[in-house]
Amino acid sequence: MVGKESGRQRRPGDPGRPAATERPEIAVVGAGIGGLTLAGALASHGAPYVVHEQTRELAEVGAGVQLSPNAVRPLLRLGLGPALEEHAVRVEAMEVRGWNGRPIARTPLGAACERMFGAPYLTIHRAHLHEALLSLVDRDRLGLGRRLSSAYEHPDGSGVRLTFDDGTVRAADVVVGADGIHSTVRETLRRDEPVHSGLGIYRGLVPVDALPDGAHARLVRLWLGPGGHFVCYPVASGAYLSYAATVPCASSAGESWSRPGDPEALRAVFGTWTGLVADIVTAVDATHRWALHDRPALRTWSTDRITLLGDAAHPMLPFLAQGANQAIEDAMDLAACLADAPLGEIPRRLARYQSLRIPRTAEIQRGSRGNAALLHLPDGAAQRRRDARMAVHAALRDRTALYAHETGRSVVPVPA
Ligand SMILES: Cc1cc2nc3c(=O)[nH]c(=O)nc-3n(C[C@H](O)[C@H](O)[C@H](O)COP(=O)(O)OP(=O)(O)OC[C@H]3O[C@@H](n4cnc5c(N)ncnc54)[C@H](O)[C@@H]3O)c2cc1C
């Protein structure tokens, strides 16, 4: 439908402007972890939605993602228990060591985490999580090959016009930008740019069978060294270790998640590190590398009809492993805010959503930035003080603010 608005069906006789009491159709831009969780949560409430995704074929990068209880609880509520059971790994503990193997801290997870926070700490291949989320979405409501080029909110409150790269124009009552760190929807609200952290990351998978026996342990392991750190954990029911190796990176060029990296360059940095780190980089035959960016926290991210979620709203460095977890939290709160809202209520519901989410995500953005310097201290007095602090704060109860946070259940809109 080139040049002509298409979208939801209006009632007969309605010239195009919906009544304030009508149920709005929600257009979600982006079918990543955040967009699909939102679509799945809206579907569970029976709310009308449509998803527009730029890629023609949905595929996720070959890497893992850590899911903490604050995100696992809502995923279980959405019915993803069996899929997580099939593919994810229940992590027993998180261990932190120095680059030379000296122990720094150990946080027990496993059964203790389930008792304390009502859900396990999981690690999963991104493709498996994506596939599980897709199962919640009605395929007729998922449009692939639709790259949004602009969103225009009509000043008279009649909705939003979405224009796609192929010239298609669609009308929407509400638009959610779940379109990642380079969000086109965010551009309509704010003029800012991603900020390069000075760091880059290598990521990939290694078959566990190619590694010594100890590699099988159900652990999230971190090794900290001067200027960089190395993380690994099992995915695909334990068949692979997903690794992420952070290094200094002067240039912010080549940011794509699928850009090939040089395994020799990875080995040159980490080949001299202790035990399993050296074993993993020795076993790597292909890797991906990209520069790490975030953006400053926003004070507002909603208008009357447009809002943001996930990396579009609050892209963060991966040093608290919360980007995807926060996208899931956003999606659950936003779905709860919008699910039963008639059109006339939408501006207040979007305001409510951002008031729930901005303080929490801004703090996690700041914490993730702060960790960048902390994790990469040179050996010496400051590093020893950091190690001592990490050991003291390794108890599971120290994660309460992060892991106990509840979403989507008791979201009551503010009174008029
Ligand atoms: C190295 C690394 C490790 C990480 N590890 C973790 C972890 O362990 N735990 C964790 O919680 N988080 C982690 N994260 C962060 C996490 O991956 C992201 O925060 C999360 O994927 C964000 O999801 P999203 O849905 O907001 O965005 P994305 O996953 O970026 O999805 C955006 C979607 O929008 C589509 N899109 C973009 N532009 C358009 C357009 N114009 N029109 C239509 N569609 C469009 C894209 O194709 C994509 O499908 C990590 C990140 C990095 C870089």
The ligand as an SDF file (V2000), in Angstrom:
LIG
                    3D

 53 58  0  0  0  0  0  0  0  0999 V2000
   28.3200   -8.4420   24.4550 C   0  0  0  0  0  0  0  0  0  0  0  0
   26.9760   -8.3150   25.0110 C   0  0  0  0  0  0  0  0  0  0  0  0
   26.5690   -9.2150   25.9860 C   0  0  0  0  0  0  0  0  0  0  0  0
   25.2950   -9.0960   26.5390 C   0  0  0  0  0  0  0  0  0  0  0  0
   24.9180   -9.9830   27.4950 N   0  0  0  0  0  0  0  0  0  0  0  0
   23.7230   -9.8150   28.1040 C   0  0  0  0  0  0  0  0  0  0  0  0
   23.3060  -10.6880   29.1490 C   0  0  0  0  0  0  0  0  0  0  0  0
   24.0070  -11.6290   29.5210 O   0  0  0  0  0  0  0  0  0  0  0  0
   22.1150  -10.4560   29.7470 N   0  0  0  0  0  0  0  0  0  0  0  0
   21.3170   -9.4120   29.3500 C   0  0  0  0  0  0  0  0  0  0  0  0
   20.2500   -9.2090   29.9390 O   0  0  0  0  0  0  0  0  0  0  0  0
   21.6550   -8.6060   28.3200 N   0  0  0  0  0  0  0  0  0  0  0  0
   22.8370   -8.7800   27.7010 C   0  0  0  0  0  0  0  0  0  0  0  0
   23.1920   -7.9590   26.6800 N   0  0  0  0  0  0  0  0  0  0  0  0
   22.2820   -6.8990   26.2290 C   0  0  0  0  0  0  0  0  0  0  0  0
   21.1540   -7.4290   25.3790 C   0  0  0  0  0  0  0  0  0  0  0  0
   21.6170   -8.2660   24.3740 O   0  0  0  0  0  0  0  0  0  0  0  0
   20.3640   -6.2680   24.7660 C   0  0  0  0  0  0  0  0  0  0  0  0
   20.1310   -5.3060   25.7600 O   0  0  0  0  0  0  0  0  0  0  0  0
   19.0280   -6.7800   24.2180 C   0  0  0  0  0  0  0  0  0  0  0  0
   19.2450   -7.6390   23.1320 O   0  0  0  0  0  0  0  0  0  0  0  0
   18.1470   -5.6130   23.7800 C   0  0  0  0  0  0  0  0  0  0  0  0
   16.9840   -6.0990   23.1930 O   0  0  0  0  0  0  0  0  0  0  0  0
   16.0630   -5.1640   22.3100 P   0  0  0  0  0  0  0  0  0  0  0  0
   14.9060   -6.0040   21.9140 O   0  0  0  0  0  0  0  0  0  0  0  0
   15.8190   -3.8910   23.0290 O   0  0  0  0  0  0  0  0  0  0  0  0
   16.9580   -4.7530   21.0570 O   0  0  0  0  0  0  0  0  0  0  0  0
   17.5920   -5.6500   19.9120 P   0  0  0  0  0  0  0  0  0  0  0  0
   17.8940   -7.0170   20.3950 O   0  0  0  0  0  0  0  0  0  0  0  0
   18.6990   -4.8460   19.3360 O   0  0  0  0  0  0  0  0  0  0  0  0
   16.4200   -5.7920   18.8320 O   0  0  0  0  0  0  0  0  0  0  0  0
   16.0250   -4.7200   18.0260 C   0  0  0  0  0  0  0  0  0  0  0  0
   15.2190   -5.2650   16.8480 C   0  0  0  0  0  0  0  0  0  0  0  0
   14.7150   -4.1700   16.0890 O   0  0  0  0  0  0  0  0  0  0  0  0
   14.9500   -4.3940   14.7180 C   0  0  0  0  0  0  0  0  0  0  0  0
   15.0480   -3.0740   14.0810 N   0  0  0  0  0  0  0  0  0  0  0  0
   16.0390   -2.1620   14.2300 C   0  0  0  0  0  0  0  0  0  0  0  0
   15.7810   -1.0590   13.5170 N   0  0  0  0  0  0  0  0  0  0  0  0
   14.5890   -1.2700   12.8980 C   0  0  0  0  0  0  0  0  0  0  0  0
   13.7890   -0.4760   12.0140 C   0  0  0  0  0  0  0  0  0  0  0  0
   14.1610    0.7500   11.6430 N   0  0  0  0  0  0  0  0  0  0  0  0
   12.6220   -0.9970   11.5650 N   0  0  0  0  0  0  0  0  0  0  0  0
   12.2080   -2.2460   11.9480 C   0  0  0  0  0  0  0  0  0  0  0  0
   12.9460   -3.0370   12.7690 N   0  0  0  0  0  0  0  0  0  0  0  0
   14.1170   -2.5540   13.2460 C   0  0  0  0  0  0  0  0  0  0  0  0
   16.2520   -5.1830   14.6830 C   0  0  0  0  0  0  0  0  0  0  0  0
   16.4230   -5.8870   13.4660 O   0  0  0  0  0  0  0  0  0  0  0  0
   16.0600   -6.1050   15.8840 C   0  0  0  0  0  0  0  0  0  0  0  0
   15.3590   -7.2800   15.5440 O   0  0  0  0  0  0  0  0  0  0  0  0
   24.4440   -8.0740   26.0970 C   0  0  0  0  0  0  0  0  0  0  0  0
   24.8410   -7.1900   25.0900 C   0  0  0  0  0  0  0  0  0  0  0  0
   26.0960   -7.2910   24.5650 C   0  0  0  0  0  0  0  0  0  0  0  0
   26.5280   -6.3230   23.5160 C   0  0  0  0  0  0  0  0  0  0  0  0
  1  2  1  0
  2  3  1  0
  2 52  2  0
  3  4  2  0
  4  5  1  0
  4 50  1  0
  5  6  2  0
  6  7  1  0
  6 13  1  0
  7  8  2  0
  7  9  1  0
  9 10  1  0
 10 11  2  0
 10 12  1  0
 12 13  2  0
 13 14  1  0
 14 15  1  0
 14 50  1  0
 15 16  1  0
 16 17  1  0
 16 18  1  0
 18 19  1  0
 18 20  1  0
 20 21  1  0
 20 22  1  0
 22 23  1  0
 23 24  1  0
 24 25  2  0
 24 26  1  0
 24 27  1  0
 27 28  1  0
 28 29  2  0
 28 30  1  0
 28 31  1  0
 31 32  1  0
 32 33  1  0
 33 34  1  0
 33 48  1  0
 34 35  1  0
 35 36  1  0
 35 46  1  0
 36 37  1  0
 36 45  1  0
 37 38  2  0
 38 39  1  0
 39 40  1  0
 39 45  2  0
 40 41  1  0
 40 42  2  0
 42 43  1  0
 43 44  2  0
 44 45  1  0
 46 47  1  0
 46 48  1  0
 48 49  1  0
 50 51  2  0
 51 52  1  0
 52 53  1  0
M  END
$$$$
